[in-house]
Amino acid sequence: MKLSATFALAGLCFSGLGGGALAADGTAAAAFGVREYVHQISLSPDGKQAAMVTPSAGRGYHLVVLDLTGEKAPRAILTSSGDPERLTRCSWSTETRLVCQIYVVLKGAQGRLGFTRLIAINNDGGPLKVLSAETNERSLRMSQNGGAIIDWATDYAPGGVLMTRDYVPERSTGTHLANEEDGLGVDRVDTVTLARRPVERPNPNAVEYIGDGRGVIRIMGVRPKRSTGYASDTIQYYYRAADKRDWRPLGQLMVGSNGYRGFDPYAVDPQLNVVYGFDGQDGRRALFKVALDDTLKRELVLARPDVDVAGVVRIGRQRRVVGASFVTDRRETEFFDPELRKLGTALGKALPGRLVTFVDASVDESKLLLFAGSDSDPGIYYLFDKKTRRMEELIPARPQLQGFKLATVKAVTYPAADGTQIPAYLTLPAGGDGKNLPAIVMPHGGPSARDEWGFDWLAQFFAHQGYAVLQPNYRGSAGYGADWFQKNGFQSWRTAIGDVNDGGRWLQAQGVAKPGKLAIVGWSYGGYAALQSSVLDPDLFKAVVAIAPVTDLETLRSEHLDFVDYPQVSAFIGKGPHVTEGSPAQNAAAIKAPVLLFHGDLDANVGIGESRLMERKLKAAGRSVEFIEFKGLDHQLADDAARTQMLGKADAFLKTALGL
């Protein structure tokens, strides 16, 4: 790992943050291609400092410490090159100590593998130490999982945390010092001295632990392995009663091709002695709480008749649950905490038209780190002081876009071929009447995901270049219940892709899309949908851009053969004629439109071989195709130069293909 710690970075100041790529290039592609300036941010326990992970030139990242009292200038104390190590997130264990996660994708015998490690560093760039337990030459297997912090509040010592640990057994021949334990456990670790002691002995089948925010583990998830070594379809959850050590059954979560079935625990409230979690309710995802005692009393906390409950809202060092969110046309939050409910209403009035998110809090929750943004506003981070009722602007999320007029996003619905109304978001270029435009349908990834109202850098770039952009939440998307999800976007591809294509027809019927000027752009499953849309209707779209796409379902299945989730991935894809019929690479001859492909060669989500296969198949069929590979990048293409190149190339390709 080529991590470097420094005490300062020359010339670093608020006015110069995040503008490197735009200054070097000056084009819209460069401005929109620069990664979001605040990748992740956290507040110190006393609320006087913030630490943020921010992009550096190219594909690297800095850890920048902000003195919120104004006494010291911002300073970068840690840098990762992004080639291959990536700094992903950092949080405070004390007023002067930070814990950071490093993520690496490496090529191995089993393909591209992701690894995580946790490190600790002082806020002045002082001694950097690895918190993750190390393997050695006696270890019987490698450890991809470097552990995760599950509790910041312990009674061990200031700076003590609870973190998971992947215990790796060792060869015992010729030594009495070998570790024979195997599986996931929990250690209490001092982030300053590195002193550690086990809190939960490893369980070879454990996959999850949940703490109570006070240093006590209350929930354990166990997923037995099959005789083949693959993971089973069942996660058995256990709980501990208050002040007890024995594990008692809580419930089962089934992992199937249509998602999860059963109670999925998320967070423990030690005061109420309950665990919050999700389960089905009338065909939709709802939030429940279950008593952690002999009664296991279950209560419905929040359900919606129209959409799934999206997630819990948590706050503070103890990550207490204060509300839940759901997404209709826009994301909304229902607060359980009366004070935060009142504050949320007040902030909504103070920042009209923007969605406000609680990001972090000081240990006493008197200071809150907030984020507010909208469809045409990339967002700003604020510090709110409850005692003084003062809100201070900290830093914009995308300062390089401050000089651009950004587009608004409107929630719309359009009819599918069978009459079903498909929800979508329409982004129109700023300043026009929204008619007779070159247009793009942009299906989201997943497929078990969904688009929602807010700032989208990819859609905004194309809108800035003069395109109308439609983002459909086709059937197969998450968030609308089991019936909408269907069998998933692969097994039910005809419905999902049909909905996507009907979005293009609607743009034409509404006069938004100029005749003959309709294209499709997608990333991941969206890239699959972009390609498969032209298999289903070869004459609809005049250009196809696919970024990191799935192109062959059988290839996708085979990519997981050496991983424990193979049975679940295989079941998700399914068996039958749809595997061949629903694979763009197997139907390349049907595609008439020119195709532009982008893919990173370290993609661990969708192997780059899928795009290489698509290119070969299209060329063999005599079709127009161009493929751009990015060396050393994974599924996200998190590199300013690569994204700038991708945007510029895609825009030029679309203009040529559409005759603009």
Helices and strands as residue ranges (DSSP letters): E 4-5, G 14-16, H 20-25, H 28-33, E 40-43, E 49-55, E 61-67, E 75-80, E 86-92, E 97-108, E 111-122, E 129-130, E 149-151, E 160-167, E 183-190, E 196-203, E 206-211, E 217-222, E 234-239, E 248-256, E 259-262, E 264-269, E 274-281, E 284-291, E 298-302, E 309-315, E 320-327, E 331-335, H 338-350, E 355-361, E 367-373, E 380-385, E 390-396, G 399-401, E 409-415, E 421-427, E 437-441, H 457-464, E 468-472, H 482-485, H 493-509, E 513-523, H 525-536, E 544-547, H 553-558, H 566-573, H 577-581, G 584-590, E 595-600, H 609-620, E 625-630, H 640-658
